[in-house]
């Protein structure tokens, strides 16, 4: 995840009066997901340590491109920051008319966290191991749905690769973030 903690440290070395006004921290996903939670924790500490508000603003949609686009068009002065995940940087390459080039439009300033991908099932799925799930899904091709935080997200692409490697067929159900995807899984809208 690209964050703001080191950005502030770097900018302090250049400009001793940074920040001298509130800093906007954009999150490309809805509240409650891992990126949002992490950003709020970091923003709180930066506010306490630097004496200016670091205001978290969620701008979900477009698989992260709404927030990313806003940051890419902002002045490169350190007052509009993006806390992003791999999804925010993958999606522009998957979208036909994207105006964002993650390699040119952004400078990574900190890795705030490294999060693993993991597979979980709804408790109603009668499988206790990944091997049991694969066998069950192969017996019933196309009957299982899998949740992801959105089309083109790391979770989506990882599961597509999993299906390709195992021969399992499931239907993708994209949600608008990790928190809604987990809710869909718990609620039984998806099984994986």
TORVEX-761117 format. One record per residue: residue in one letter; chain; x, y, z negated of N, C-alpha, C in turn. Coordinates in steps of 0.001 Angstrom, whole numbers, always signed. Layout:
# residues N
KEDO_A_A_X_Y_Z_X_Y_Z_X_Y_Z
...
END
This chain:
# residues 192
KEDO_X_A_+842_-1175_+0_+0_+0_+0_+885_+1236_+0
KEDO_X_A_+493_+2160_+809_+1242_+3401_+897_+624_+4361_-94
KEDO_X_A_+1423_+5013_-886_+854_+5859_-1917_+1509_+7188_-2054
KEDO_X_A_+1208_+7810_-3154_+1633_+9183_-3335_+2673_+9372_-4424
KEDO_X_A_+2984_+8390_-5220_+3873_+8609_-6359_+5250_+9108_-5943
KEDO_X_A_+5874_+8464_-4982_+7197_+8893_-4559_+7121_+10182_-3770
KEDO_X_A_+6005_+10403_-3062_+5847_+11651_-2308_+6000_+12823_-3249
KEDO_X_A_+5383_+12720_-4390_+5450_+13816_-5352_+6871_+13989_-5864
KEDO_X_A_+7554_+12896_-6144_+8931_+12987_-6618_+9825_+13611_-5559
KEDO_X_A_+9654_+13185_-4306_+10466_+13720_-3218_+10195_+15197_-3015
KEDO_X_A_+8934_+15565_-3046_+8584_+16963_-2840_+9082_+17830_-3984
KEDO_X_A_+9133_+17275_-5194_+9638_+18052_-6323_+11102_+18419_-6127
KEDO_X_A_+11837_+17529_-5508_+13243_+17830_-5257_+13388_+18970_-4257
KEDO_X_A_+12439_+19077_-3327_+12488_+20115_-2301_+11857_+21407_-2798
KEDO_X_A_+10711_+21288_-3449_+9988_+22480_-3896_+9615_+22305_-5359
KEDO_X_A_+10295_+23033_-6233_+10088_+22872_-7669_+8686_+23263_-8122
KEDO_X_A_+7944_+24003_-7305_+6608_+24425_-7718_+5511_+23488_-7197
KEDO_X_A_+5873_+22358_-6624_+4863_+21395_-6167_+4454_+20508_-7323
KEDO_X_A_+3203_+20269_-7478_+2086_+20889_-6778_+1651_+22167_-7494
KEDO_X_A_+1265_+23144_-6736_+766_+24381_-7348_-723_+24567_-7094
KEDO_X_A_-1360_+23509_-6607_-2810_+23490_-6410_-3247_+22027_-6399
KEDO_X_A_-4551_+21768_-6455_-5017_+20378_-6448_-4553_+19614_-5203
KEDO_X_A_-4335_+18328_-5390_-3915_+17438_-4309_-5063_+16476_-4021
KEDO_X_A_-5423_+16360_-2765_-6490_+15456_-2339_-5875_+14098_-2009
KEDO_X_A_-6449_+13038_-2573_-5982_+11671_-2337_-7120_+10917_-1663
KEDO_X_A_-6965_+10621_-376_-8025_+9955_+374_-7861_+8442_+338
KEDO_X_A_-8998_+7777_+150_-9068_+6318_+124_-9961_+5901_+1286
KEDO_X_A_-9501_+5024_+2179_-10304_+4654_+3340_-11344_+3563_+3084
KEDO_X_A_-11650_+3313_+1826_-12585_+2248_+1475_-13556_+2741_+412
KEDO_X_A_-14675_+2034_+213_-15630_+2456_-812_-15084_+2248_-2226
KEDO_X_A_-15707_+2888_-3206_-15279_+2723_-4599_-15371_+1265_-5053
KEDO_X_A_-14482_+902_-5965_-14553_-401_-6611_-13606_-1452_-6089
KEDO_X_A_-13013_-1238_-4924_-12078_-2208_-4370_-10678_-1995_-4922
KEDO_X_A_-9752_-2878_-4580_-8403_-2787_-5147_-7664_-1499_-4784
KEDO_X_A_-7823_-1003_-3568_-7141_+232_-3173_-7675_+1407_-3971
KEDO_X_A_-8984_+1460_-4144_-9620_+2538_-4904_-9183_+2512_-6369
KEDO_X_A_-9219_+1353_-6981_-8853_+1232_-8397_-7397_+1652_-8607
KEDO_X_A_-6514_+1165_-7755_-5100_+1520_-7870_-4896_+3022_-7681
KEDO_X_A_-5544_+3593_-6681_-5393_+5031_-6415_-5861_+5865_-7596
KEDO_X_A_-6945_+5469_-8224_-7460_+6229_-9365_-6501_+6164_-10557
KEDO_X_A_-5903_+5007_-10779_-4924_+4888_-11867_-3702_+5766_-11607
KEDO_X_A_-3200_+5728_-10388_-2028_+6534_-10038_-2373_+8017_-10080
KEDO_X_A_-3530_+8397_-9537_-3938_+9809_-9527_-4064_+10358_-10944
KEDO_X_A_-4592_+9558_-11848_-4727_+9990_-13243_-3351_+10283_-13849
KEDO_X_A_-2403_+9390_-13632_-1048_+9589_-14177_-353_+10785_-13530
KEDO_X_A_-525_+10956_-12225_+82_+12103_-11550_-513_+13409_-12055
KEDO_X_A_-1825_+13423_-12286_-2484_+14612_-12833_-1898_+14945_-14200
KEDO_X_A_-1771_+13933_-15053_-1216_+14141_-16397_+236_+14618_-16342
KEDO_X_A_+1030_+14021_-15483_+2466_+14311_-15450_+2839_+15571_-14684
KEDO_X_A_+2033_+15949_-13690_+2403_+17083_-12846_+1551_+18326_-13075
KEDO_X_A_+501_+18205_-13897_-264_+19383_-14291_-1223_+19941_-13261
KEDO_X_A_-1460_+19244_-12188_-2457_+19640_-11197_-3356_+18438_-10936
KEDO_X_A_-4633_+18691_-10626_-5530_+17567_-10339_-5149_+16838_-9052
KEDO_X_A_-5111_+15529_-9123_-5011_+14678_-7944_-6409_+14087_-7789
KEDO_X_A_-7157_+14615_-6836_-8576_+14314_-6688_-8763_+13178_-5685
KEDO_X_A_-9297_+12067_-6163_-9536_+10905_-5308_-10851_+11093_-4572
KEDO_X_A_-10802_+10870_-3272_-11978_+11012_-2418_-12083_+9762_-1548
KEDO_X_A_-13186_+9040_-1659_-13405_+7852_-834_-14028_+8283_+487
KEDO_X_A_-13418_+7859_+1585_-13961_+8112_+2924_-13944_+6799_+3704
KEDO_X_A_-14873_+5903_+3351_-14904_+4609_+4033_-15464_+4730_+5446
KEDO_X_A_-15201_+3716_+6227_-15769_+3638_+7568_-14703_+3530_+8632
KEDO_X_A_-15116_+2978_+9763_-14207_+2854_+10892_-13002_+1996_+10581
KEDO_X_A_-13166_+1018_+9708_-12080_+143_+9264_-10867_+948_+8822
KEDO_X_A_-11148_+2024_+8106_-10079_+2844_+7545_-9687_+4041_+8379
KEDO_X_A_-10213_+4152_+9600_-9755_+5220_+10488_-10349_+6585_+10160
KEDO_X_A_-11447_+6648_+9427_-12016_+7958_+9071_-11067_+8692_+8128
KEDO_X_A_-10672_+8040_+7054_-9729_+8667_+6115_-8361_+8849_+6757
KEDO_X_A_-7897_+7842_+7469_-6586_+7940_+8117_-6557_+9087_+9116
KEDO_X_A_-7646_+9243_+9872_-7726_+10333_+10838_-7687_+11689_+10171
KEDO_X_A_-8380_+11822_+9044_-8380_+13097_+8315_-6978_+13436_+7822
KEDO_X_A_-6270_+12447_+7310_-4912_+12695_+6816_-3968_+12999_+7978
KEDO_X_A_-4131_+12298_+9092_-3231_+12531_+10231_-3392_+13933_+10806
KEDO_X_A_-4574_+14539_+10618_-4824_+15895_+11126_-4530_+16977_+10086
KEDO_X_A_-4225_+16577_+8867_-3973_+17563_+7812_-2546_+18098_+7914
KEDO_X_A_-2336_+19228_+7275_-989_+19810_+7241_-45_+18863_+6501
KEDO_X_A_+1168_+18677_+6983_+2119_+17775_+6317_+2808_+18454_+5134
KEDO_X_A_+1981_+18900_+4181_+2510_+19678_+3056_+2425_+18954_+1716
KEDO_X_A_+1957_+17698_+1722_+1867_+16935_+485_+596_+17166_-310
KEDO_X_A_-350_+17934_+238_-1585_+18207_-491_-2765_+17364_-10
KEDO_X_A_-2564_+16558_+1003_-3551_+15567_+1424_-2796_+14262_+1604
KEDO_X_A_-3081_+13313_+719_-2372_+12035_+715_-3335_+10907_+1050
KEDO_X_A_-2800_+9814_+1545_-3581_+8634_+1881_-3034_+7458_+1092
KEDO_X_A_-3902_+6763_+385_-3522_+5492_-227_-4174_+4437_+650
KEDO_X_A_-3364_+3683_+1342_-3871_+2796_+2376_-3396_+1372_+2164
KEDO_X_A_-4038_+479_+2880_-3615_-915_+2878_-3240_-1289_+4304
KEDO_X_A_-2903_-2526_+4493_-2551_-2977_+5839_-3690_-2731_+6818
KEDO_X_A_-4932_-2859_+6351_-6091_-2661_+7227_-6086_-1290_+7883
KEDO_X_A_-5721_-283_+7129_-5720_+1078_+7652_-4715_+1252_+8775
KEDO_X_A_-3675_+441_+8756_-2636_+574_+9771_-2770_-450_+10895
KEDO_X_A_-3563_-1483_+10674_-3828_-2468_+11722_-4945_-1981_+12636
KEDO_X_A_-5998_-1437_+12054_-7214_-1127_+12809_-7010_-216_+14013
KEDO_X_A_-6150_+802_+13964_-5998_+1624_+15168_-5542_+828_+16396
KEDO_X_A_-4821_-252_+16173_-4365_-1068_+17295_-5472_-1976_+17829
KEDO_X_A_-6507_-2174_+17046_-7618_-3022_+17464_-8765_-2226_+18074
KEDO_X_A_-8748_-926_+17888_-9819_-73_+18395_-9416_+518_+19739
KEDO_X_A_-10338_+481_+20665_-10049_+889_+22037_-9631_+2355_+22160
KEDO_X_A_-10329_+3266_+21501_-10080_+4698_+21681_-9527_+5367_+20432
KEDO_X_A_-8710_+4683_+19698_-8179_+5251_+18463_-7272_+6438_+18761
KEDO_X_A_-7434_+7482_+17972_-6605_+8682_+18086_-5438_+8645_+17093
KEDO_X_A_-5303_+7541_+16382_-4298_+7437_+15321_-3172_+6509_+15755
KEDO_X_A_-1953_+6937_+15513_-783_+6087_+15716_-82_+5974_+14362
KEDO_X_A_-315_+4878_+13639_+241_+4753_+12288_+1756_+4911_+12221
KEDO_X_A_+2450_+4537_+13267_+3910_+4626_+13249_+4402_+6061_+13421
KEDO_X_A_+3597_+6917_+14048_+4008_+8304_+14291_+3305_+9306_+13376
KEDO_X_A_+2079_+8989_+12979_+1261_+9965_+12247_+1478_+9960_+10740
KEDO_X_A_+2150_+8952_+10209_+2303_+8835_+8762_+3752_+8541_+8388
KEDO_X_A_+4099_+8951_+7196_+5380_+8590_+6610_+5092_+7850_+5314
KEDO_X_A_+5519_+6620_+5238_+5329_+5846_+4012_+6248_+6414_+2937
KEDO_X_A_+5673_+6677_+1782_+6468_+7274_+713_+6587_+6381_-514
KEDO_X_A_+5722_+5383_-644_+5816_+4490_-1803_+5026_+3222_-1547
KEDO_X_A_+5530_+2122_-2050_+4779_+875_-2081_+4247_+754_-3501
KEDO_X_A_+2952_+1014_-3665_+2362_+998_-5003_+2072_-409_-5497
KEDO_X_A_+1787_-1323_-4576_+1446_-2685_-4993_+1552_-3626_-3810
KEDO_X_A_+1773_-4875_-4116_+1715_-5932_-3122_+658_-6906_-3611
KEDO_X_A_-362_-7098_-2803_-1477_-7949_-3204_-1528_-9188_-2321
KEDO_X_A_-1728_-10360_-2908_-1791_-11585_-2110_-3168_-11756_-1466
KEDO_X_A_-3217_-12556_-431_-4491_-13016_+112_-4801_-14327_-590
KEDO_X_A_-6050_-14550_-880_-6422_-15805_-1507_-7783_-16215_-985
KEDO_X_A_-8036_-17519_-1000_-9296_-18061_-536_-10133_-18465_-1736
KEDO_X_A_-11381_-18039_-1744_-12322_-18439_-2787_-13648_-18781_-2122
KEDO_X_A_-14423_-19612_-2790_-15742_-19968_-2271_-16813_-19595_-3279
KEDO_X_A_-18007_-19476_-2771_-19172_-19301_-3627_-19317_-20576_-4467
KEDO_X_A_-19726_-20459_-5735_-19839_-21651_-6594_-20793_-22725_-6060
KEDO_X_A_-21694_-22362_-5166_-22633_-23344_-4612_-21988_-24256_-3566
KEDO_X_A_-20804_-23900_-3097_-20108_-24730_-2108_-19509_-25936_-2836
KEDO_X_A_-19867_-27153_-2409_-19396_-28354_-3113_-17970_-28759_-2719
KEDO_X_A_-17033_-27865_-2957_-15621_-28164_-2688_-14797_-27580_-3828
KEDO_X_A_-13879_-28370_-4343_-13037_-27936_-5459_-11630_-27549_-5025
KEDO_X_A_-11231_-27959_-3825_-9895_-27646_-3321_-10018_-27111_-1901
KEDO_X_A_-8952_-26523_-1421_-8941_-26025_-49_-9100_-27185_+934
KEDO_X_A_-8457_-28300_+650_-8573_-29469_+1522_-10020_-29959_+1587
KEDO_X_A_-10712_-29976_+450_-12120_-30384_+438_-12971_-29406_+1241
KEDO_X_A_-12671_-28119_+1127_-13436_-27128_+1889_-13220_-27313_+3389
KEDO_X_A_-11980_-27528_+3794_-11686_-27730_+5217_-12451_-28940_+5741
KEDO_X_A_-12430_-30037_+5006_-13149_-31248_+5422_-14647_-30979_+5525
KEDO_X_A_-15203_-30283_+4541_-16633_-29962_+4544_-16988_-29058_+5722
KEDO_X_A_-16179_-28037_+5957_-16447_-27100_+7051_-16333_-27784_+8410
KEDO_X_A_-15443_-28743_+8533_-15317_-29477_+9798_-16510_-30399_+10018
KEDO_X_A_-17100_-30913_+8918_-18290_-31761_+9030_-19506_-30943_+9456
KEDO_X_A_-19504_-29646_+9109_-20642_-28765_+9393_-20149_-27515_+10132
KEDO_X_A_-19636_-27675_+11359_-19051_-26526_+12053_-20061_-25393_+12261
KEDO_X_A_-19605_-24179_+11981_-20428_-22998_+12211_-21502_-22730_+11175
KEDO_X_A_-21583_-23541_+10117_-22637_-23318_+9117_-22187_-22412_+7977
KEDO_X_A_-20891_-22194_+7855_-20386_-21335_+6783_-20078_-19939_+7315
KEDO_X_A_-20319_-18947_+6460_-19967_-17557_+6749_-18790_-17175_+5870
KEDO_X_A_-17922_-16313_+6396_-16838_-15806_+5554_-16898_-14293_+5483
KEDO_X_A_-16645_-13785_+4285_-16667_-12345_+4034_-15282_-11760_+4255
KEDO_X_A_-15266_-10519_+4720_-14005_-9775_+4784_-14305_-8327_+4435
KEDO_X_A_-13273_-7561_+4073_-13471_-6137_+3782_-13789_-5313_+5024
KEDO_X_A_-13772_-5923_+6203_-14100_-5215_+7437_-13419_-5845_+8628
KEDO_X_A_-13960_-5589_+9801_-13367_-6100_+11036_-11963_-5544_+11202
KEDO_X_A_-11041_-6423_+11497_-9658_-6007_+11681_-8875_-5870_+10393
KEDO_X_A_-9519_-6129_+9269_-8810_-6034_+7985_-7850_-7209_+7851
KEDO_X_A_-6933_-7090_+6917_-6013_-8186_+6667_-6750_-9467_+6318
KEDO_X_A_-7798_-9350_+5489_-8591_-10521_+5120_-9273_-11164_+6314
KEDO_X_A_-9779_-10346_+7222_-10419_-10858_+8432_-9403_-11590_+9302
KEDO_X_A_-8283_-10935_+9585_-7291_-11531_+10478_-6653_-12774_+9866
KEDO_X_A_-6450_-12758_+8557_-5890_-13922_+7868_-6842_-15119_+7981
KEDO_X_A_-8139_-14878_+7823_-9106_-15973_+7918_-9230_-16464_+9353
KEDO_X_A_-9141_-15569_+10326_-9151_-15997_+11731_-7960_-16915_+12006
KEDO_X_A_-6803_-16564_+11469_-5615_-17400_+11642_-5808_-18748_+10934
KEDO_X_A_-6383_-18713_+9734_-6682_-19943_+8994_-7580_-20857_+9827
KEDO_X_A_-8635_-20286_+10422_-9551_-21101_+11231_-8831_-21691_+12442
KEDO_X_A_-7994_-20899_+13054_-7260_-21386_+14226_-6321_-22537_+13849
KEDO_X_A_-5653_-22404_+12723_-4699_-23432_+12294_-5372_-24716_+11816
KEDO_X_A_-6574_-24598_+11244_-7245_-25768_+10670_-8333_-26352_+11561
KEDO_X_A_-8770_-25608_+12570_-9863_-26076_+13418_-11235_-25854_+12815
KEDO_X_A_-11310_-25125_+11716_-12585_-24803_+11066_-13258_-23667_+11836
KEDO_X_A_-14591_-23733_+11959_-15348_-22645_+12592_-16315_-22053_+11578
KEDO_X_A_-16196_-20743_+11350_-17100_-20019_+10454_-17500_-18716_+11132
KEDO_X_A_-18563_-18109_+10636_-19032_-16827_+11159_-18505_-15702_+10283
KEDO_X_A_-17932_-14701_+10925_-17381_-13545_+10208_-18507_-12596_+9808
KEDO_X_A_-18519_-12206_+8537_-19445_-11196_+8026_-18593_-10052_+7481
KEDO_X_A_-18442_-8976_+8276_-17618_-7855_+7813_-18400_-6950_+6869
KEDO_X_A_-17784_-6579_+5772_-18378_-5646_+4817_-17623_-4329_+4896
KEDO_X_A_-18126_-3331_+4213_-17484_-2014_+4203_-16577_-1881_+2986
KEDO_X_A_-15651_-2814_+2841_-14704_-2775_+1739_-14658_-4082_+976
KEDO_X_A_-13633_-4203_+123_-13425_-5432_-644_-14501_-5642_-1701
KEDO_X_A_-14899_-4575_-2397_-15906_-4731_-3452_-17231_-5250_-2885
KEDO_X_A_-17772_-4678_-1796_-19002_-5237_-1228_-18818_-6669_-711
KEDO_X_A_-17624_-7008_-212_-17380_-8375_+261_-17457_-9370_-893
KEDO_X_A_-16890_-9005_-2029_-16955_-9876_-3211_-18403_-10012_-3676
KEDO_X_A_-19151_-8919_-3662_-20566_-8977_-4052_-21346_-9898_-3121
KEDO_X_A_-21049_-9835_-1818_-21716_-10717_-860_-21395_-12175_-1106
KEDO_X_A_-20156_-12462_-1479_-19749_-13831_-1781_-20436_-14333_-3048
KEDO_X_A_-20421_-13523_-4085_-21058_-13912_-5348_-22563_-14088_-5161
KEDO_X_A_-23168_-13219_-4354_-24609_-13272_-4123_-25051_-14356_-3159
KEDO_X_A_-24118_-15068_-2549_-24472_-16169_-1663_-24704_-15776_-215
KEDO_X_A_-24470_-14514_+149_-24599_-14118_+1555_-23531_-14804_+2399
KEDO_X_A_-22388_-15041_+1782_-21298_-15762_+2437_-20856_-16888_+1515
KEDO_X_A_-20150_-17837_+2081_-19697_-18975_+1286_-18193_-18947_+1036
KEDO_X_A_-17455_-18158_+1824_-15991_-18184_+1787_-15479_-16770_+1879
END
